[in-house]
Amino acid sequence: MKCDMDLVRDLLQEIEAMPLESLYETDASSLPADRPQLAEHLLLLDQAGFVAGFTRELSGNAFCSGLSWQGHQFLNAARSDRVWRKAKKALREQGLAVSVDVLTQLLSKIARQMLGLDP
């Protein structure tokens, strides 16, 4: 399965919005993706260190207890729709697929430029 960064961003936003002391579960997701795709992307988020308390049942349903510090940092960089669109456009124009680290740097650079902090 290919990693869908739009789904990653949407998952992080949905997890962040969940009430304190509750578990996020893929079966209850409102995102337009099927359970296997959501569970696989939640696993990827766990492997990247973006979520805490990840578990997966034999049924395929997956859970997490929230975002980690690293997950919050990435989401803060990716939160703005305008910044996200500009980053995706830049990557598309160059025909590139990049790591999460490079994507985070690109998002931060675009935000700094928009704020007049970078030339």
C-alpha positions in Angstrom: 0.0 0.0 0.0 1.3 3.4 -1.0 1.6 6.0 1.8 -1.0 8.8 1.2 0.2 11.9 2.8 -3.2 13.6 2.5 -4.6 10.7 4.5 -1.8 11.0 7.0 -2.6 14.7 7.5 -6.3 14.0 7.8 -5.7 11.2 10.3 -3.5 13.4 12.5 -6.2 16.1 12.4 -8.9 13.6 13.3 -6.8 12.1 16.2 -6.0 15.6 17.5 -9.7 16.5 17.6 -10.7 13.5 19.7 -11.7 14.1 23.4 -9.1 13.7 26.1 -8.9 10.2 27.7 -10.5 8.5 24.7 -9.1 6.1 22.1 -9.1 6.9 18.4 -10.3 3.8 16.5 -10.3 3.3 12.7 -13.8 1.7 12.8 -15.2 5.0 14.0 -13.3 7.2 11.6 -15.2 9.7 9.5 -12.5 9.8 6.8 -13.3 8.5 3.3 -11.0 5.5 3.4 -11.6 1.9 4.2 -10.6 0.2 7.4 -7.5 -1.6 6.0 -6.1 1.6 4.6 -6.8 3.6 7.8 -5.3 0.8 9.9 -2.2 0.6 7.7 -1.7 4.4 7.8 -2.2 4.5 11.6 0.5 1.8 11.8 2.8 4.0 9.7 2.1 7.0 12.0 3.0 4.7 14.9 6.3 3.7 13.2 7.1 7.3 12.5 6.6 8.1 16.2 3.6 10.4 15.4 1.0 8.6 17.6 1.0 7.1 21.1 -0.6 3.9 22.4 -1.0 2.2 19.1 -2.7 -1.3 19.1 -4.2 -3.4 16.3 -6.8 -6.1 16.8 -6.9 -9.4 14.9 -10.1 -8.1 13.3 -8.0 -5.3 11.6 -9.4 -2.5 13.7 -6.6 -0.2 15.0 -6.5 2.2 17.9 -4.2 4.9 19.3 -4.5 7.1 22.4 -3.4 10.4 20.8 -0.6 12.3 19.1 3.0 12.3 20.3 5.1 15.5 20.4 6.5 14.6 17.0 3.0 14.1 15.6 1.9 17.5 16.9 5.0 19.1 15.4 4.3 17.7 11.9 0.6 18.6 12.1 1.5 22.1 13.1 3.7 22.4 10.0 1.0 20.8 7.8 -2.1 22.4 9.4 -2.5 25.4 7.0 -4.4 24.4 3.8 -2.6 27.1 2.0 0.9 25.9 3.1 -0.1 22.2 2.4 -1.3 23.0 -1.1 1.9 25.0 -1.9 4.1 22.1 -0.7 2.2 19.5 -2.7 2.3 21.8 -5.8 6.1 22.2 -5.4 6.6 18.5 -5.1 4.3 17.7 -8.0 6.1 20.2 -10.3 9.4 18.6 -9.5 8.0 15.1 -9.8 9.3 14.3 -6.3 8.2 12.0 -3.5 10.1 12.9 -0.3 10.5 11.7 3.2 8.5 13.0 6.1 11.6 14.9 7.3 12.0 16.7 4.0 8.3 17.4 3.7 8.3 18.9 7.2 11.3 21.1 6.2 9.5 22.2 3.0 6.3 23.0 5.0 8.3 25.0 7.5 10.2 26.9 4.8 6.9 27.8 3.0 5.4 29.1 6.2 8.6 31.1 7.0 8.5 32.6 3.5 4.8 33.5 3.9 5.7 35.2 7.2 8.6 37.1 5.6 11.2 35.3 7.7 13.0 33.7 4.8 13.8 35.3 1.4 
